[in-house]
Amino acid sequence: MTEPNEAARIAALSELIAWAERRERLSADRADAVAAAWRTGTRNVAELARLARVTRDTVYADLAARGVDHRSREQQASGPPKAGATPLRGDSVRTVAKVADAVARPASTHDPDDPLVRVTLAAARALEGVADVLEPPTDQGPGWTPRETLPGLAGEGEKIAHHSHRALAALAERGELAASSEDERKALLHTGRRAVADGASVALTLPTGEVVTLQLGRDEAGLTTLTSDSPLVTGDIDGLDHLEAQAALQTLARIATRHLAEAALTEHRKDTPPGTRPRIRTRTIPSNED
């Protein structure tokens, strides 16, 4: 028996999931079509019901589900959407999420702590979160409004960043990480529209209730330094610490930048900062032509 082809396996899973999704979203597709016909000028409910081969009550329900008030004759007919201008749909995103999860689950069983496997799992959950925000489940009880699901989506994004940093820290030397952080710092300042955070003082409340102070900074090589006024904070900074500390500092800098007066900024620049190491990366898209 030959070894299964991974690409073929994923393609088959994708097709199976897509078929199930198509079956589940037939009514949603019909509602979209009914609403589109209404909005483009077909205002006869009986005609819409005949064409869709459903009852008039179903047409009324489809229109209501898509935010169309069939009693209002003031709604202007609009032309069809431009080609390629399809809005993001929850069911479509959910299909991608299920494919990503189908890829990640077997890999997680094989190596559950692999950082890229963890990234893929988090990405699948993030896509599922996007689908929940776009189209909240109606059969799962309360707790599914966007204001309740968006924090979870943000949390999955943080997991993606964390495990990506883990993967990078395992591959790169600390000097390389420091140089990359310095390049990023120069690039942000060079735009004229962004501040950078070179350090911070953090009040840290311990599980014991004691409050200690942390000082984050940079040494001459550009690596993150961490000092504290308490002997309870120990250990040296490693590559992962450096990456996550710099990401946190630049998050603080983004917040601060939003509150800077115009006098603190300079003319926007798009040219490359002097001395920046070139990063050449291209992706070739296969062609269907011979």
Sequence and secondary structure as in RCSB ss.txt:
>XXXX:A:sequence
MTEPNEAARIAALSELIAWAERRERLSADRADAVAAAWRTGTRNVAELARLARVTRDTVYADLAARGVDHRSREQ
QASGPPKAGATPLRGDSVRTVAKVADAVARPASTHDPDDPLVRVTLAAARALEGVADVLEPPTDQGPGWTPRETL
PGLAGEGEKIAHHSHRALAALAERGELAASSEDERKALLHTGRRAVADGASVALTLPTGEVVTLQLGRDEAGLTT
LTSDSPLVTGDIDGLDHLEAQAALQTLARIATRHLAEAALTEHRKDTPPGTRPRIRTRTIPSNED
>XXXX:A:secstr
     HHHHHHHHHHHHHHHHHHHTHHHHHHHHHHHHHHTT   HHHHHHHHTS HHHHHHHHHHTT  TT S S
       TT     HHHHHHHHHHHHHHHHHHHHH TT HHHHHHHHHHHHHHHHHHHHS  SSS S  SHHHHH
HHHHHHHHHHHHHHHHHHHHHS HHHHHHHHHHHHHHHHHTSS      EEEEEE TTS EEEEEEEE TTS EE
EEESSTTS S   HHHHHHHHHHHHHHHHHHHTT  GGG      S  TT            S  
